[in-house]
Structures are given as C-alpha cells and as structure tokens.
Amino acid sequence: MVRSAGSPQDTAGGTNPAQIGLGVKLAGINTNFSQGSAQTTGRSTDLMIQGDGMFAVKNGNETMYTRAGSFSFDTQGNMVTVGGQKVMGWQATDGQVDANGAIEPIKLPLGQTIAPKETDTVTLTGNLSAEAATTDPAIELPISVFTETGATESLTLSFTKTGDDAWSVELPNGGGTATINFTDGVPTTPTITLGDYTVDVSKMTEYSGKTNPKLNQVDGNASGTLASYNISQTGEIVGVFTNGMKSTLGQVALANFNNVGGLEKVGDSMYRTTVNSGMAQVGTPSDSGLGTLSSGMLEMSNVDLASEFTNLVIAQRGFQANSRIITTSDQILEELVNIKR
C-alpha cells in the first residue's frame, strides 16, 4: 500500500487508495461439463448422455461418476467401463425393474432361457359377412398354437352362419363348438370357449362384404435362449431371445449433483463426490434433469479448438508484453545507476 484512502474533509474531497498490484496467482480450475458433440460408433453398449446426468460406476468399494459411456460386457456378464469399473443400475426380476431400490452393478444373465408356455388365448379379427346365407359352405381359418412343450400345433377353425347375426365356430377333433352373436355388427360377448382355448372375438365384425376371419395373435411361446440385447433411451437393457420374445434384463442408472463443479477428478474421466458437490441424486434416464441415453454413440470432447487457439494467442501476447516490461524496468534501473557516475 502506497497511500491509504482519505475521507472527505471540509476543505477537500476524499481520495482513493494508491496501491500496487498483488501479483499473479491461480484463482481456480473449473471443469466444463457442458454437452459435447456426438460420435457414432455402432456398438450397442456405447452410450451417450443427452443431458446433465452422469453414469455411476463401482471402483472396488467406491462409487465414482463419469460421462464416458464406452462400455462392454465381460466374460461373467458384468457391464464394465474400459478400465474395468462396473456400471451401476438395477437388475430386472421377471422382466420388471424396481428403480426405487438401491443401485448395484449390472450383470447380464448369460445363457438365460425362457420356459415354454402353452397357448391359452387366441385372438381373432376380421369380418363375418352379414350377407352370408346359412347354406353357404363353412369358412376355414388355419391357426398355429403352442403346446406345453413349446412345440407348435396346427389347428383349423370353421365358421358357419347359423341364423340372423349368429355364427357357429367349430374346432374339429373334439375341440367343441361355440356361437358368436352380433348386435349392430359387434359381438354381444367378447370371448367364447373352444376346448382348452379362450377365443377373443371382440375385434371381429359382422358387416356387409366378404367373410375374412383372421388370426390376430396367440399367447404362449416356445422355449428360447438369450441371443442379443439392445439399450433404450431410458436405459433399459432389453434381451432378445431365440424364440423372438423380448424381456427387460436391467436398467442403467444416472446421477446428478447440486454442484457438479464440486466433484473431484480421480483420472480416466472419473469423478468422486466432495463436501461441495453434494450427494448423488440417482434416477432413471429421462427423469427430470438427468437426460436420456443414445445407444451406439459416444460423447466427444466439448473443447472448442478455435476458441482455445485464440485464447492461447492472447496468453502468448500477454506473456510477451510482460516480458518486455521486465526488460524496460532493467533499462530504467541501469539509467538510475548511470546517473550517479
């Protein structure tokens, strides 16, 4: 301090302090967590966060956080980062995920199978002509159902008009016969029973035109083994089985913080919580503030190279100017020394 500030007086106004600079020092280093651009990889386990969330990963006994989504599955089915940390989320039970529970390392159930299930319900659609006569030949509809072993069995349904707004449906070989009654072109009852099967006829109609009953779907399935998987925008890992069925196997979790800038870097794009970051707020992708996932993509660096080169040139010019100040100061001191000579 060369001169302190002076207060206003009756005969003079106040004066500001006169002081020299306090020098140059590091004020702080802040991490920029803004969204980076996308790079397509085509790998289903590569995940990019579209939003502010972070992946939670297990490193030994410690949970860390990262936005780097280059993942894979190891030989034991664990979903891991390139450094071997286990990705956290929720395991599914019978195809259902409880996102209210605690997160845990995600493990793909390698070799998982789906047991065969016998067909119970057959759903039909199409039209039975209101113009048909009771003397018209029966209309046959071939269908395939699943047995208790998962094998397919071929059956034939036979439709015959029996009266005004009434049709008989027969399942040969002891399958039985049932009647569909219509009112204003709509079945009066949504289902009928043929042998061991419940037949849903609620989507059928009786209007003028051709008779064209169709099979909409049958329940039940053959046995199947996990063949592949995909990951949705909400982080659900959906397994695809050899019988064509799909089932949710788990879900990736995302985390956010009150002060993401307060996280501590630990290397390899990993961060840990600190007293200034706050505790992790964990939820599913698409939850408010967490963002969604894009499978087959990775987030690239958010550094603007053009801007950083500009900043580098500015810093270089500043350094050059400061170095010349030192040179000039040396010259002034040299002149002062020469004055005494």
Buried (B, 14 or more C-beta within 10 A) or exposed (E): EEEEEEEEEEEEEEEEEEEEEEEEEEEEEEEEBEBBEBEEBEBBBBBBBBBBBBBBBBBEEEBBBBBBBBBEBEEEBBBBBEBEBBBBBBBBEEEEBEBEEEBBBBBBBEEBEBEBBBBEBBBBBBBBBBEBEEEEEEBEBEBEBBBEEBEEEEBBBBBBBEEEBBBBBBBEEEBBBBEBBBEEBEBEEEBBEBEEBBBBBEEBBBBEEEBEBEBEEBBBBBBBEBEEBBBBEBBBBBBBBBBEBBBBBBBBBBBBBEEBEBBEEBEEBBBBBEEEBBEBBBBBBBBEEBBBBBBBBBBEEEEEEEEEEEEEEEEEEEEEEEEEEEEEEEEEEEEEEEEEE
